[in-house]
């Protein structure tokens, strides 16, 4: 996809990203708000990757690295652009970022009920680890 641009999100993108997630992403998070996304970008300016075509957001992924583990969150592609290589381009960019930072393994957060996402991650070479479960506590 040669007309697709991948770039890091800027503070001025926060509202557009939140609108995009409401339209294109599955599920919601306690941090899906202006303060949460702004905090992410200010803490790690390279973590939120945007795919754009003609200035329109077509996909996102958060490629977070804490110095020990690489984590992929919020891989989302707008319904009008699915099956056109957007997710692949985003994950290629995320993987390059992780390698440059010294990462060695990527954990991806994927909703249990999102079968389409399961197929996408599997096609990208990821596998499910059923012996792990996520434990959470909201603050």
N, CA, C and O of each residue as an XYZ file, in Angstrom:
556
protein
N       0.856     -1.171      0.000
C       0.000      0.000      0.000
C       0.903      1.236      0.000
O       1.322      1.689      1.065
N       1.198      1.769     -1.141
C       2.174      2.849     -1.263
C       1.630      4.207     -0.838
O       2.414      5.095     -0.500
N       0.333      4.393     -0.842
C      -0.226      5.692     -0.459
C      -0.581      5.764      1.023
O      -1.294      6.672      1.449
N      -0.094      4.822      1.796
C      -0.343      4.783      3.233
C       0.856      5.367      3.969
O       1.994      4.959      3.740
N       0.595      6.318      4.847
C       1.642      6.901      5.668
C       1.491      6.390      7.095
O       0.386      6.360      7.638
N       2.608      5.989      7.700
C       2.631      5.588      9.107
C       3.444      6.645      9.847
O       4.568      6.964      9.461
N       2.859      7.181     10.914
C       3.563      8.193     11.701
C       3.171      8.076     13.161
O       2.187      7.423     13.509
N       3.956      8.719     14.004
C       3.657      8.778     15.432
C       2.611      9.856     15.679
O       2.633     10.913     15.048
N       1.708      9.584     16.588
C       0.673     10.558     16.932
C       1.292     11.739     17.666
O       2.277     11.601     18.392
N       0.694     12.890     17.458
C       1.085     14.127     18.150
C      -0.066     14.535     19.069
O      -1.187     14.053     18.913
N       0.209     15.417     20.019
C      -0.880     15.878     20.902
C      -2.082     16.415     20.137
O      -3.215     16.274     20.598
N      -1.863     17.015     19.002
C      -2.979     17.562     18.217
C      -3.863     16.471     17.605
O      -4.936     16.780     17.088
N      -3.441     15.213     17.650
C      -4.202     14.098     17.091
C      -5.167     13.448     18.084
O      -5.973     12.605     17.690
N      -5.101     13.817     19.348
C      -5.823     13.087     20.386
C      -7.318     12.984     20.096
O      -7.869     11.883     20.130
N      -7.978     14.080     19.816
C      -9.423     14.027     19.594
C      -9.775     13.182     18.373
O     -10.755     12.438     18.397
N      -8.986     13.290     17.309
C      -9.237     12.487     16.104
C      -9.042     10.999     16.394
O      -9.797     10.169     15.887
N      -8.049     10.656     17.196
C      -7.816      9.256     17.559
C      -8.995      8.720     18.362
O      -9.460      7.608     18.109
N      -9.479      9.489     19.319
C     -10.619      9.047     20.119
C     -11.863      8.846     19.251
O     -12.598      7.877     19.441
N     -12.101      9.745     18.309
C     -13.224      9.576     17.379
C     -13.028      8.312     16.540
O     -13.962      7.537     16.336
N     -11.805      8.118     16.062
C     -11.489      6.939     15.248
C     -11.771      5.658     16.035
O     -12.413      4.745     15.517
N     -11.299      5.582     17.275
C     -11.517      4.377     18.080
C     -13.002      4.104     18.303
O     -13.422      2.947     18.292
N     -13.800      5.146     18.504
C     -15.246      4.937     18.682
C     -15.859      4.301     17.440
O     -16.818      3.537     17.541
N     -15.313      4.613     16.278
C     -15.851      4.098     15.029
C     -15.241      2.762     14.611
O     -15.933      1.920     14.038
N     -13.960      2.559     14.889
C     -13.245      1.429     14.297
C     -12.773      0.371     15.284
O     -12.539     -0.768     14.878
N     -12.624      0.698     16.557
C     -12.049     -0.246     17.515
C     -13.132     -1.057     18.212
O     -14.275     -0.618     18.338
N     -12.755     -2.231     18.656
C     -13.643     -3.085     19.442
C     -13.382     -2.818     20.919
O     -12.232     -2.715     21.346
N     -14.445     -2.709     21.688
C     -14.292     -2.546     23.127
C     -13.832     -1.154     23.514
O     -13.452     -0.349     22.663
N     -13.871     -0.884     24.791
C     -13.420      0.392     25.324
C     -12.527      0.143     26.520
O     -12.496     -0.950     27.085
N     -11.810      1.171     26.886
C     -10.892      1.090     28.014
C     -11.104      2.296     28.909
O     -11.580      3.338     28.460
N     -10.756      2.153     30.151
C     -10.862      3.248     31.105
C      -9.974      4.425     30.690
O     -10.212      5.557     31.111
N      -8.967      4.169     29.879
C      -8.034      5.210     29.443
C      -8.382      5.797     28.079
O      -7.610      6.581     27.527
N      -9.529      5.427     27.536
C      -9.970      5.974     26.245
C     -10.599      7.347     26.446
O     -11.791      7.547     26.210
N      -9.779      8.272     26.881
C     -10.245      9.647     27.052
C      -9.089     10.590     26.733
O      -7.950     10.159     26.554
N      -9.398     11.870     26.665
C      -8.401     12.862     26.258
C      -7.166     12.814     27.156
O      -6.040     12.833     26.660
N      -7.369     12.751     28.464
C      -6.228     12.733     29.387
C      -5.383     11.469     29.213
O      -4.154     11.536     29.243
N      -6.032     10.328     29.035
C      -5.296      9.076     28.887
C      -4.418      9.049     27.650
O      -3.252      8.661     27.721
N      -4.970      9.457     26.522
C      -4.203      9.435     25.268
C      -3.125     10.524     25.292
O      -2.014     10.306     24.808
N      -3.445     11.675     25.844
C      -2.445     12.744     25.968
C      -1.277     12.287     26.838
O      -0.118     12.556     26.520
N      -1.579     11.603     27.925
C      -0.532     11.097     28.821
C       0.357     10.088     28.099
O       1.579     10.110     28.248
N      -0.262      9.204     27.319
C       0.517      8.224     26.552
C       1.493      8.930     25.618
O       2.681      8.608     25.597
N       0.993      9.887     24.850
C       1.839     10.575     23.870
C       2.939     11.375     24.556
O       4.066     11.415     24.063
N       2.637     12.006     25.671
C       3.661     12.814     26.344
C       4.698     11.932     27.047
O       5.857     12.327     27.173
N       4.297     10.753     27.503
C       5.246      9.846     28.163
C       6.141      9.136     27.156
O       7.337      8.961     27.387
N       5.547      8.727     26.032
C       6.300      7.997     25.004
C       5.790      8.441     23.634
O       4.827      7.886     23.104
N       6.442      9.431     23.086
C       5.960     10.068     21.854
C       5.974      9.136     20.639
O       5.378      9.464     19.614
N       6.633      7.996     20.731
C       6.671      7.073     19.604
C       5.738      5.888     19.728
O       5.708      5.033     18.843
N       4.973      5.818     20.811
C       4.183      4.616     21.081
C       2.909      4.504     20.255
O       2.560      3.409     19.814
N       2.212      5.603     20.037
C       0.942      5.543     19.311
C       1.204      5.799     17.833
O       1.517      6.917     17.423
N       1.068      4.743     17.046
C       1.316      4.822     15.609
C      -0.011      4.966     14.869
O      -0.986      4.275     15.165
N      -0.022      5.867     13.913
C      -1.204      6.110     13.094
C      -0.904      5.752     11.648
O       0.160      6.081     11.124
N      -1.843      5.083     11.015
C      -1.790      4.877      9.566
C      -2.765      5.884      8.971
O      -3.899      6.016      9.432
N      -2.312      6.587      7.947
C      -3.151      7.595      7.302
C      -3.109      7.426      5.789
O      -2.108      7.011      5.206
N      -4.218      7.760      5.193
C      -4.301      7.854      3.736
C      -4.991      9.184      3.445
O      -6.102      9.432      3.911
N      -4.326     10.028      2.675
C      -4.859     11.350      2.328
C      -5.253     12.143      3.571
O      -6.266     12.842      3.573
N      -4.440     12.031      4.636
C      -4.680     12.787      5.855
C      -5.760     12.220      6.755
O      -6.046     12.799      7.803
N      -6.363     11.110      6.380
C      -7.419     10.473      7.180
C      -6.846      9.278      7.929
O      -6.149      8.452      7.338
N      -7.133      9.179      9.224
C      -6.670      8.029     10.003
C      -7.389      6.785      9.495
O      -8.619      6.738      9.448
N      -6.608      5.785      9.118
C      -7.173      4.523      8.653
C      -6.886      3.390      9.630
O      -7.529      2.341      9.572
N      -5.914      3.597     10.538
C      -5.584      2.558     11.509
C      -4.701      3.093     12.613
O      -4.065      4.137     12.475
N      -4.673      2.352     13.722
C      -3.827      2.703     14.865
C      -3.255      1.443     15.494
O      -3.799      0.349     15.345
N      -2.165      1.620     16.190
C      -1.669      0.608     17.129
C      -0.838      1.339     18.180
O      -0.104      2.277     17.868
N      -0.962      0.902     19.405
C      -0.077      1.388     20.466
C       1.020      0.353     20.607
O       0.754     -0.815     20.893
N       2.260      0.787     20.403
C       3.435     -0.076     20.479
C       4.246      0.361     21.694
O       5.201      1.128     21.577
N       3.848     -0.142     22.862
C       4.471      0.275     24.118
C       5.622     -0.630     24.512
O       5.571     -1.846     24.326
N       6.646     -0.025     25.053
C       7.810     -0.784     25.531
C       8.221     -0.221     26.877
O       8.482      0.975     27.007
N       8.278     -1.086     27.875
C       8.622     -0.641     29.221
C      10.070     -0.934     29.595
O      10.451     -0.822     30.760
N      10.871     -1.308     28.605
C      12.260     -1.655     28.858
C      12.457     -3.148     29.072
O      13.589     -3.630     29.112
N      11.358     -3.879     29.209
C      11.428     -5.317     29.435
C      10.555     -6.073     28.444
O      10.979     -7.077     27.873
N       9.332     -5.585     28.242
C       8.416     -6.291     27.368
C       7.758     -5.322     26.389
O       7.456     -4.176     26.722
N       7.549     -5.815     25.185
C       6.850     -5.056     24.149
C       5.366     -5.410     24.234
O       5.002     -6.580     24.351
N       4.530     -4.401     24.175
C       3.089     -4.620     24.260
C       2.387     -3.901     23.126
O       2.655     -2.730     22.857
N       1.491     -4.606     22.466
C       0.700     -4.024     21.380
C      -0.752     -3.929     21.831
O      -1.357     -4.911     22.261
N      -1.288     -2.732     21.720
C      -2.663     -2.460     22.102
C      -3.337     -1.686     20.982
O      -2.663     -1.086     20.145
N      -4.640     -1.698     20.966
C      -5.442     -0.832     20.115
C      -5.101     -0.917     18.630
O      -5.122      0.087     17.917
N      -4.783     -2.143     18.169
C      -4.660     -2.336     16.732
C      -6.077     -2.263     16.174
O      -6.909     -3.133     16.431
N      -6.327     -1.230     15.421
C      -7.666     -1.016     14.866
C      -7.525     -0.473     13.460
O      -6.655      0.353     13.186
N      -8.384     -0.941     12.575
C      -8.418     -0.468     11.194
C      -9.860     -0.071     10.885
O     -10.801     -0.798     11.207
N     -10.015      1.078     10.264
C     -11.345      1.550      9.901
C     -12.006      0.525      8.978
O     -11.347     -0.028      8.097
N     -13.293      0.269      9.171
C     -13.972     -0.737      8.339
C     -13.815     -0.515      6.830
O     -13.782     -1.486      6.075
N     -13.720      0.726      6.378
C     -13.567      1.000      4.941
C     -12.200      0.602      4.400
O     -12.012      0.539      3.185
N     -11.235      0.329      5.294
C      -9.862      0.057      4.859
C      -9.359     -1.318      5.285
O      -8.172     -1.612      5.146
N     -10.236     -2.148      5.794
C      -9.817     -3.487      6.218
C      -9.481     -4.349      5.009
O     -10.016     -4.165      3.916
N      -8.580     -5.292      5.243
C      -8.131     -6.242      4.223
C      -7.390     -5.550      3.078
O      -7.426     -5.990      1.929
N      -6.712     -4.443      3.435
C      -5.918     -3.708      2.448
C      -4.471     -3.533      2.910
O      -3.731     -2.739      2.330
N      -4.063     -4.265      3.945
C      -2.683     -4.207      4.404
C      -2.395     -3.164      5.473
O      -1.237     -2.974      5.844
N      -3.420     -2.486      5.975
C      -3.192     -1.438      6.979
C      -2.659     -2.040      8.278
O      -1.667     -1.552      8.819
N      -3.297     -3.087      8.781
C      -2.838     -3.723     10.025
C      -1.423     -4.268      9.865
O      -0.602     -4.150     10.775
N      -1.139     -4.857      8.722
C       0.201     -5.380      8.477
C       1.236     -4.260      8.490
O       2.300     -4.407      9.090
N       0.932     -3.144      7.833
C       1.857     -2.004      7.810
C       2.069     -1.444      9.213
O       3.193     -1.099      9.580
N       0.999     -1.353      9.995
C       1.134     -0.854     11.368
C       1.989     -1.789     12.219
O       2.866     -1.337     12.955
N       1.734     -3.088     12.117
C       2.515     -4.027     12.936
C       3.956     -4.125     12.460
O       4.852     -4.332     13.279
N       4.207     -3.982     11.170
C       5.594     -3.924     10.692
C       6.312     -2.732     11.331
O       7.454     -2.857     11.773
N       5.641     -1.579     11.380
C       6.234     -0.390     11.999
C       6.432     -0.604     13.491
O       7.462     -0.216     14.043
N       5.453     -1.219     14.148
C       5.582     -1.496     15.587
C       6.754     -2.440     15.847
O       7.530     -2.221     16.776
N       6.885     -3.473     15.044
C       7.970     -4.433     15.231
C       9.326     -3.782     14.986
O      10.285     -4.086     15.696
N       9.429     -2.901     14.008
C      10.689     -2.173     13.795
C      11.017     -1.315     15.021
O      12.168     -1.257     15.454
N      10.009     -0.658     15.571
C      10.209      0.154     16.777
C      10.708     -0.718     17.929
O      11.665     -0.364     18.617
N      10.057     -1.850     18.127
C      10.447     -2.736     19.218
C      11.874     -3.244     19.053
O      12.639     -3.274     20.017
N      12.230     -3.637     17.852
C      13.600     -4.108     17.605
C      14.621     -3.001     17.871
O      15.672     -3.253     18.460
N      14.316     -1.789     17.444
C      15.233     -0.663     17.669
C      15.403     -0.365     19.154
O      16.455      0.117     19.575
N      14.372     -0.651     19.948
C      14.431     -0.410     21.395
C      15.023     -1.587     22.166
O      15.211     -1.498     23.380
N      15.320     -2.693     21.471
C      15.896     -3.869     22.126
C      14.871     -4.886     22.580
O      15.198     -5.788     23.351
N      13.644     -4.761     22.122
C      12.603     -5.705     22.511
C      12.843     -7.083     21.937
O      13.470     -7.237     20.889
N      12.328     -8.101     22.650
C      12.539     -9.479     22.220
C      11.262    -10.286     22.082
O      11.279    -11.354     21.471
N      10.166     -9.811     22.629
C       8.899    -10.528     22.514
C       7.766     -9.523     22.608
O       7.842     -8.556     23.366
N       6.722     -9.755     21.838
C       5.574     -8.857     21.833
C       4.366     -9.567     22.426
O       4.027    -10.684     22.035
N       3.733     -8.906     23.364
C       2.448     -9.354     23.889
C       1.374     -8.480     23.260
O       1.502     -7.256     23.241
N       0.335     -9.090     22.755
C      -0.762     -8.337     22.149
C      -2.026     -8.536     22.977
O      -2.392     -9.659     23.324
N      -2.676     -7.433     23.281
C      -3.952     -7.483     23.993
C      -5.054     -7.624     22.953
O      -5.227     -6.745     22.109
N      -5.803     -8.729     23.007
C      -6.841     -9.013     22.017
C      -8.096     -9.464     22.766
O      -8.044    -10.378     23.590
N      -9.205     -8.821     22.474
C     -10.460     -9.211     23.119
C     -10.802    -10.659     22.794
O     -10.690    -11.088     21.646
N     -11.209    -11.395     23.789
C     -11.559    -12.802     23.626
C     -12.664    -12.996     22.583
O     -12.649    -13.982     21.845
N     -13.599    -12.083     22.518
C     -14.744    -12.245     21.619
C     -14.508    -11.709     20.209
O     -15.401    -11.802     19.367
N     -13.338    -11.155     19.932
C     -13.073    -10.528     18.641
C     -12.425    -11.531     17.676
O     -11.208    -11.537     17.487
N     -13.264    -12.372     17.076
C     -12.759    -13.419     16.183
C     -11.997    -12.853     14.990
O     -11.008    -13.444     14.558
N     -12.438    -11.727     14.455
C     -11.734    -11.111     13.319
C     -10.306    -10.770     13.724
O      -9.368    -10.993     12.959
N     -10.146    -10.232     14.924
C      -8.806     -9.895     15.407
C      -7.962    -11.150     15.608
O      -6.763    -11.138     15.327
N      -8.566    -12.218     16.086
C      -7.815    -13.467     16.272
C      -7.208    -13.917     14.944
O      -6.050    -14.331     14.888
N      -8.003    -13.830     13.879
C      -7.503    -14.224     12.552
C      -6.379    -13.292     12.092
O      -5.390    -13.743     11.514
N      -6.535    -11.998     12.350
C      -5.516    -11.022     11.952
C      -4.200    -11.298     12.658
O      -3.146    -11.352     12.024
N      -4.262    -11.471     13.974
C      -3.029    -11.722     14.737
C      -2.404    -13.055     14.331
O      -1.184    -13.150     14.195
N      -3.217    -14.070     14.140
C      -2.688    -15.368     13.721
C      -1.996    -15.287     12.374
O      -0.933    -15.879     12.185
N      -2.588    -14.559     11.434
C      -1.984    -14.404     10.107
C      -0.660    -13.656     10.181
O       0.200    -13.823      9.317
N      -0.495    -12.834     11.209
C       0.749    -12.066     11.370
C       1.825    -12.855     12.113
O       2.911    -12.335     12.371
N       1.527    -14.113     12.456
C       2.537    -14.957     13.097
C       2.457    -15.010     14.612
O       3.341    -15.579     15.252
N       1.429    -14.436     15.192
C       1.253    -14.475     16.647
C       0.445    -15.709     17.019
O      -0.344    -16.214     16.221
N       0.651    -16.182     18.228
C      -0.138    -17.317     18.702
C      -0.682    -17.016     20.093
O      -0.104    -16.241     20.856
N      -1.778    -17.632     20.391
C      -2.457    -17.456     21.672
C      -1.769    -18.296     22.739
O      -1.393    -19.442     22.492
N      -1.610    -17.729     23.904
C      -1.062    -18.458     25.046
C      -2.173    -18.628     26.076
O      -2.458    -17.718     26.855
N      -2.784    -19.784     26.070
C      -3.931    -20.013     26.948
C      -3.564    -20.184     28.413
O      -4.439    -20.106     29.275
N      -2.303    -20.412     28.712
C      -1.934    -20.614     30.113
C      -1.751    -19.297     30.877
O      -1.451    -19.322     32.071
N      -1.924    -18.158     30.217
C      -1.851    -16.854     30.867
C      -3.238    -16.239     30.910
O      -4.047    -16.472     30.012
N      -3.515    -15.482     31.913
C      -4.730    -14.682     32.013
C      -4.344    -13.294     32.487
O      -3.400    -13.120     33.257
N      -5.075    -12.337     32.024
C      -4.846    -10.955     32.405
C      -5.618    -10.662     33.689
O      -6.802    -10.986     33.782
N      -4.980    -10.067     34.656
C      -5.606     -9.656     35.900
C      -5.542     -8.143     35.946
O      -4.481     -7.568     35.699
N      -6.635     -7.487     36.251
C      -6.674     -6.034     36.225
C      -7.316     -5.465     37.484
O      -8.083     -6.137     38.175
N      -6.987     -4.229     37.758
C      -7.608     -3.481     38.844
C      -7.611     -2.019     38.421
O      -6.548     -1.447     38.178
N      -8.769     -1.414     38.330
C      -8.854     -0.002     37.983
C      -8.464      0.836     39.188
O      -8.787      0.499     40.327
N      -7.771      1.922     38.925
C      -7.353      2.819     40.001
C      -8.245      4.037     40.064
O      -8.044      4.906     40.912
